[in-house]
């Protein structure tokens, strides 16, 4: 019999892992400070960056929620909220992984966080689609656990290949950076890889689980 | 879902290959001694500071180090100065720049990429953007120094004798804009400075045939101590507008001067350029090769994994991925037009996410076909189900990522909204990421769904290729 990952059991683990990353990141930031690019050290422009980031996160989550509502009607609100949670955690994890790995904070950190957000949203969309199809085909809305397990396993088998691809891409980038002695790119390789893995797993195990329970 | 003709997949594959080669290599020819670029290739990509390096200009108090009567610049003034410089850079249309303040040393620094889209060098663009910005209309056109600037144009500096008489200053400027004039068969770029009521009267009086002191003589316009243009006064200027150009004036130079004049002078005249430095690319000195080899290695790795896992569907995914890369590269270079965007590491990350989106999309179709075949479906049915079931998911993914990138574009870019709320743009790397991702998400509807489905429907028309094992199904 084919073994699949049981995402119901991963729920607690995938809450603990991002929490540990966030706590460790905040602690490191407090103790050592960020390995910050000079462009972000000044007070007023640093504040503008923070404001822009918060505003764009709120706008983006709101617009995605609106799209889900137009596309999936009532279920869209829940989808938007759950996928937004996944994306927010993925962005924070990516940001704090950069701090833990001592990657220089700057444009590339924001890009890393945004990449985590994109991967998380892509995972959510694939899950919602698979979950809805399974539920409508079986006409069985009560059996949430089965639908969730099947949908998450199906999404994970697809996402596993994608994670292997992300891993391969990052290994290639790391190898080339090592050959050409580019420490800048080498410092970002681990945060990008880990944030992609956490984004997929957290979205599937926590935010999609929350959606499946409430839907 | 109907099968398509066998030739469709071959034609699409050939078109993708031709388009990709053109976007990578570009196309140019020589007309006399001049190279005419028709299609911009990989070599024409404008690199940002972190990939291509840049020039850094530091504004400070000239005798601060010696401590002799050096004026103290408050933190607020330093930040206001940084904001004006940012506004200038944003209005000029710089897509990648860094402005930062050092409070301890009382300096404001601006970094401009070496590949800046201007005839001036990066250092000269940075020097102009950090200039005090005092625009003066002066009687006469005498100067003490003449030199050749970085764009090989003549540069006259330091007014003297009759040029010391100021007719109008920056305070009287109410509006400035640049425009293109093609009335004489050639393209000439002009900057138009519109003065306020007081300026209008002063200008009319100064150039009047009856009372004007400068009628029949020359007047010149200066940006700090650099003469931008001089003109013979042949008629009275009663409309309060002074338009100027010079022999070396180009569109980018006109935009640069307009941005500087439009934002006004810096908050203090005590700050001046104390240092001009070269900034090395943070990716590494061999940044071009690093990006090229990392990209190629990643593409080969993805191709190998996709083909091993999905066989023929994997080959289709590889073509989709190559097309997505080509579309994005064409957008980055500008392809047929002289434009495009500046590439930074963040932009490369946007490109990587966009390519992964296409691999995700075509992978979804391939995975569904594989699953259907392993559940015993016949070839035609598996392909139909694979394409139909994935359509909405691919569309949803593309729309969601397009929405996210669009928000980033408005808030982190140099759009009117961003400038209205925050002044200039500080996180230009995020803008780069978002614009590449936005184009990638839109293009993904074609590269991640339309092209793979056409190729798959055509491919299984070949009797030798319609075996389930070739699409990842079981051998028996």
Interface residues (C-beta under 8 A of the other chain):
Chain A: X38 X39 X41 X42 X43 X44 X45 X48 X49 X51 X52 X55 X56 X59 X60 X63 X64 X67 X71 X104 X106 X107 X108 X110 X111 X112 X114 X115 X117 X118 X119 X121 X122 X125 X126 X128 X129 X133 X157 X158 X161 X162 X164 X165 X166 X168 X169 X171 X172 X173 X175 X176 X177 X179 X180 X181 X182 X184 X185 X192
Chain B: X50 X79 X82 X83 X86 X98 X99 X100 X101 X102 X103 X109 X282 X283 X284 X286 X287 X289 X290 X293 X294 X297 X298 X300 X301 X302 X305 X306 X309 X344 X345 X346 X349 X350 X352 X353 X356 X357 X359 X360 X363 X364 X367 X389 X392 X393 X396 X397 X399 X400 X401 X403 X404 X406 X407 X408 X411 X412 X418 X422 X423 X426 X427 X428 X429 X430 X432 X433 X434 X437
